Amino acid sequence: GAADKTSVEFCGGTHLRDISHARKLIITAEEAISKGIRRVIAVTGAEAEKADRQAQRLAKANQLKEKDVNELKAEVKEAIKAKNTAEANQRAISLGWKSFNMNKRLKSMEYALNKLKSVLINNKVLNEILKLYAKKSPKSHVLLFSADHTAKKVLCLAQTPKGSTLKANEWVSSISPLIDGRGGGKDVQAQASGKNVSGLKGALAKAKEFAAANL
């Protein structure tokens, strides 16, 4: 009958006579609404095709900058290696000053990572950097930012050692209002995304202030 030939939408969204009218469906965002509940946002039709073209342009840009990202990751790895070596030798000789300088170098490196645009650093790369810290320097407290000025989106990932007084989910929550974002996670790892790119500078300052108050 007619019911077998008619497309019906039950969730209250836009009704389509034929599913082919949607042309494409692109997921543009996924975020936490509350504990155990996540929201997925997608676009169809002309907006989906526009999002697809933008994704292809960003993918090409990321390929062009892959060498820069790899070089930066290598520098981070070398800095962590040097820091660990200094700490291992500290029991035998006085390396307090050298260790202090190494920590400053790591903090400077983290700040440089935070300032990179999303064309250079995306979610996948941020996760790879967090894994590197977890493996090479598990006692590090790390918070990374990525900003896409074109899409007006800010991504923040945090990682802290288990049992630390500075908890990743609380750290992320402290900066979320400044980027007009939402997020979630656990004590040791959390993330947030927002749409206020202009709030990034304030978020960086707040992140440093919150870390200093809780360590």
Buried (B, 14 or more C-beta within 10 A) or exposed (E): EEEEEEEEEEEEEEEBEEEEEBEBEBEBEEBBEEEEEEEEEBBBBEEBBEBEEBEEEBEEBBEEBEEEBEEBBEEBBEBBEBBBEBBEEEEEEEBEEBBEEBBEBBEEBBEEBBEBBBBBBBEEBBBEBBEBBBEBBEEBBBBBBBBBEEBEBBBBBBBBBEEBEBBBBBBBBBBBBBBBBBBBBEBBBBBBBBBBBEBBEBBBEBBEEBBEEBE
